[in-house]
Amino acid sequence: MSFMTRLATAALFSLVTVLPVASQDGTLNISVGFISSDPVPDPRTGYNGWMSNQTGVTETLMGIDYKLNLYPRLAEGIEQTSPTTWRVTLRDGLQFHDGTAVTAQSVVDAITPIADEESAAHNARIANLLDLAGLSVDGDRVIVFETNSPNAAFPWSLSEPGLAVLGASSDAYPINATGPYVFREAVPEQLYRVEANPEYRLGAPGFEEVRVVGIPDPGASALAFEAGEVDMVINYPETDFARIQETGATGFAAPTARLYFYTVNAQSGPMANPLIRRAVSAAIDREGIVEAALSGVGGEPAGTVYPAGTSWAADIKHVYDPALAEQLLSEAGAVKEGGLWTLDGEPLEIEIVTYSSRAALPPTAELTQAFLQAIGVTATISVGEYGASNDAIAAGEADMFLQAWVTTPQGDPGAVLEALLKSTGGSNAGGYNNPELDQLLSDGRTTFEQDGREVIYDRVQQIIAEDAAMIPVFHVSQTNVARAGLTGYAVHPTETYWITHETRFSE
């Protein structure tokens, strides 16, 4: 037995407290790479809303369909009455899990704490998305949103899973929401368990219970699936995707807006120099990485942030040119001696950090290391947890952070780039600062005409490429597997939707 197999097996055995002995009728057991560390994961904090939305516990005012179109969800409609005023009308007859009515005031009560820094529900990322100056009601069914400035992305922001419509919590309903499933318990970093809501307005759910277990190691997830301990794996290892379907499992693979990319340390170390950033980008053979890391399952080399064929994608091609990379290193003042590059008399070394909960991340980092070493640049890799890797970049202890994000989680192009690259962005761990980019991202919010917004985001992508503000590697298809017979499920391009009331195993 190999070391990796022993490691995966050990990880699996460590989860015996949350894994069922065997799949049971009426229960869907799902394996994922990450579970919140909160005993009651408030959907408004961090990214907890993703799990509650994915498992059918919470719902939002607006939703994103499988073609990335915006649609009214709990809202009946939305109307803009001034450049900064939006009126959202609720559907009639909505109820929370505890049976109380959903009113405009309950929506206001759920959203208001998000912007309150003293509240446990505070979320700076979401507050920045909304940029609210005021929030009020007009009767029982109309919520009036006032923004500080015109915000073309506002209706899309209402599909953010963290903006869940919530009622008053209680011991019986700690997450009192509106979806087809009711939150019942969470074991930090291990389990998220929900039960059917038989009163759901669109019909009875297909499962009595859904259990989501956290297995950070993809190999351990694969073992759990083959052992019958879980019925479904989200982000199944690409290298085993074809084989597992030959055993009778159902494979689900479809393109998503998830981008694998490098955040760069733009404040200190060698990557603070844009010439070196561009050199590193030119040294990466993206097609080779897609072939090796994704095993032909699906992925496209990325020259820019958004996938080709989407309305926001700029026509920017990826460049693999080792000679150009060496030329840029020379322009940056590096010197090649004995086959290795030095900078300011010291070896040029690039420290790469990443995490292992997505199977393609470590091999992508290793291939990047090989491509850099092929031109004489020494690279080291550390694989840890997401938070530790992010902290390493923020502290200047690493040069490149390989991660994977959905670039249009609300269907709009601005939010993720504002978080990652705006100087005030909440996820700008690399400290990138470009006044022109800041202004363009602000302009993208205040321009309502589609043609004008496309021009703005084309220029944003050009700056990112010219300055190597981040280094896109590839866009990926999500690969999930399930026990044969799962219906009412498909891979969603934002990855934030899994289970509906229609999801079930066929007879």
C-alpha positions, 0 to 999 in steps of 0.5 A: 500500500502506497503512502498516499493510500495509507494517508487517505485510509487514515483520514477515512477512519478518522471520520467514523463518528460522522460517516454512516455504516452504510447508505440508508434508504431515504438518506443522501450522504455527500462527501465534500472537502470542507465543512465549516468550523462553526457549530451552527454555521450562520449563513451570513458569515464567511461562506457558510451560505454556500453550504446552506444554499447547496443543501436546500436549507436557505433561499435567496431573494434572487437566484441564478439559473443553469445558464447564468441568468438572473431570476426571482426566487423568493422575490416575486419581482424587483424594480429600480425606481431611482439610480440608487433605489430598488424595490423588491416584492416578496412572493405571497404566502412564504413561510419559515421552517418554524411556520411563521410568515416571511415578511418584508420586516423579517428580511430587513432583520436578517440583512441588517446585521451583515453590515454591523461590525458588532454583530456576529452575523457581520460579513464585510464581503457581502456588505461591500457587495450591497453598499447599502445606505438604507433598508426599509419596508413598504407594507408586509411584502416590499423591501426598499433597498437604498444604495450609497451609489448607483450599483448595476450589480445590485440585483445580481448581489441578491443571489449571493448565498450569504443573503439568505432570507432568515427568520428568528432562530430558536433551539428547534430552528437555529437556522430558520429558513425557507428551503426544502430542507431544515438544518438539524446539526453540524459537527465542526469540520466534519458534518452538516446534517439536514432533514426534509421540510414536508411543508415546502411550498413547491412539494415534498423533498426527495430525501428524509435526510441529507448528510454532508461529511467533510473529507479534506483528502480527495483520495479518502473521499474516493475510498469512502464512495467505493466502500458505500459509506457515501452516496455522492462525492463533490469534486471527485478526483479527475484522475479516477473519474473515468474508471469509477463510472465503469463500476456503475457510478453516475458521473456528473461533469460540466463546465463551471466558472471556477478558475484555478489561478495564482494570487501573487505577493505584490508587496514584497519578494520577487513577485512584487516586480511585474516583470518577474510576474509576467516571466513566471506566467510565460513559463507555465505550460497551461495546456500541459497542466490541463492534460496532466492534472485533469486527465482529459476530464475537462478544462481549458487553459486560461488567458484571462479571468472568465471562461471563453464563450461567456459574455464577459470573457475578453479575447486574451490568449494564454502565452507559453513562451520560455524564451520570453520568460527568460527575456523578462527575467533579464529585464528585471535585473536577474542574472543567469549563472550556471543555469540558475537565475540570481537576483541582487546576488541571491538565488531567485526562489519562488515559494508556492503555497496551496491546499489539498481539498481540490485534487488538481491543486497540488499537481498543478503546483508541482507542474508549475514548479517543474516549468519554472525549474526548466528555465532555471528558477528555483521553486518550492511548494508547501501544501497546507490548509486554505487559511494557512496558505492565505495567511502566508501570502498576506504575511509576505512569507510566500510568493504565489498562492494557488487557489480555485474560485468561481469568478461569477458566483452571482453571475456578475463579473465585478464582485470577485475581482473587487474582492481579489484585486481591488486595493480595499478588497477583502480577499486581496491577500497579495496586496495588489494596488493599481489605481486605474484598476480600482477606478474601473472596478468602481465604474463597473458598478455605476455603469448600467448599460451592458455595452459600457460594462463590457468595455470596462471589464475588457479593460480590467482583464487587459490590465490583469494580463499586462501587469500579471496582477494574478496568474490564471492557469485554467478553467475547470469542469466540476467532476462529481460522482453519485450512486446510480439512479440520482435524478434531479441533480446537475452541476451548476456553473456557480457551484452554489446549488446542489439539492432541490426538492426534486433531487432523489434516487429513482426507483 
